[in-house]
Amino acid sequence: MTSATLRPASDYPPGGDAFRHRHLIGIAQLTPWEISYVLDAAEHWVDLNRSGAAKHDDALAGLTIINAFFENSTRTLLSFEIAGKRLGADVVNMHAAQSSVKKGETLIDTAMTLNAMRADAMVIRHHSSGAVQLIADKVDCPVLNAGDGRHEHPTQALLDALTIRRRLGRVEGLTIAICGDVLHSRVARSNILALTLLGNEVRIVAPPTLTPPAIDRMHVTTFTDMDEGIKDADVVMMLRLQNERMDGAYLPSAREYHALYGLTPTRLEKARPDAIVMHPGPMNRGVEIDSSVADDPVRSTITEQVEMGVAVRMACLDILTRRKRKVAGWA
C-alpha cells in the first residue's frame, strides 16, 4: 500500500485543541489523537515532498530554527535541517564540538545564550536523559527533542508509526516485535509508548543483559528467544547494538549475537508473510540484520523511514510554530 487513509478530523478536537503542547519532549506527553493528528499532518508533506513543491514552501519564512546537537548525528540532523529549509525557515546548526560546552559552559548557560538569540524553535539532541526538558524550561520558544540519552526520541517513533500506517494501512491492532539492544535505546522506549498507546501488541525481543529492568510495566511482552518473539509478527523492528553506551560485558561476541538475534531471511520466515522490516539506522550489517533483509525491496522499509522522517519533522515544526505565526499575523 502506498498511501494511508487519513483519519477523520472528528477523531481529534478541532483547530488548535488537536495539539496543545508548547514543546515536543516525548511521546509520553501525547494522547492517541495527538499522535494521529501529527501523522495526518505529515501526510500532506509526504505528498509535497514527492512532488518537489515543498522545496519552496514558505510556511516558516522569517523564522529561525536552531539545531543544537550536543551528540553526534547524521540522519536526524540532516532530516531536521531539510525539514526546516523546505518550510522556508532559516536553519542554523550548532555542533557540540564547536560549542562552548567543550570549554566548560553549563547546559543552563548554553540554554540561556541560545534563548537570547531569539530563535523561533530549537531542536535539541543530547547524550543525557532529561537535558532537553531542562533546556525547554529555560527558553521562550518551542523545543523539539531529537534524542536525549536513553530517554526518548519522539520524532523517530512518529515517523515509524507513519511508515507502518502507510505500508500496512493501519497502525492499530498489529503485532510488533522490537528486537535487539532495548536497554540502551531511546528509539525503543518512544516506540513502545507510541505503539502501545495506539492499541498494538508490542513484543520486546532481547538478551536478558539488554532488556531493561521492569520493562513489563510498559505493557509489553518480553522474549529472549528471537524465533519465538517474531513469530506471526506484522512488524519486525531491529535495533542497533549501541556499543558506545555499553560499559560492561553485555554480549559474548558479535558473531554469537548474530547467531541468536540477527535477522536473517530464514528467521524472517517466522513472521507473517507480509511482515515489514524496520531499522532506525545506522545499521550494523551482519550483526543485527543481514544485508539481504535490509535491502529487500518488498519487505524492508528502512529507506522509507528516512523519507517519512523529513515529512514528520516538517509537520512537527509547522504545528509547534503555528501559535507564534498566528500571533504575528503570519498564519
HUGINOR-V151886 format. One record per helix or strand of 2 or more residues. SS is the DSSP state (H for helix, E for strand). FROM is the first residue (numbers start at 1). TO is the last residue. If there is no record, write none. Layout:
# HUGINOR-V151886
SS & FROM & TO
SS & FROM & TO
This chain:
# HUGINOR-V151886
H & 9 & 11
H & 15 & 18
H & 27 & 29
H & 32 & 51
H & 53 & 56
E & 64 & 69
H & 75 & 86
E & 90 & 95
H & 96 & 98
H & 100 & 103
H & 107 & 116
E & 121 & 126
H & 131 & 136
E & 142 & 148
H & 154 & 168
E & 175 & 179
H & 186 & 197
E & 201 & 205
H & 208 & 210
H & 215 & 218
E & 221 & 223
H & 226 & 229
E & 235 & 238
H & 243 & 245
H & 254 & 261
H & 265 & 268
E & 276 & 279
H & 291 & 294
H & 302 & 327
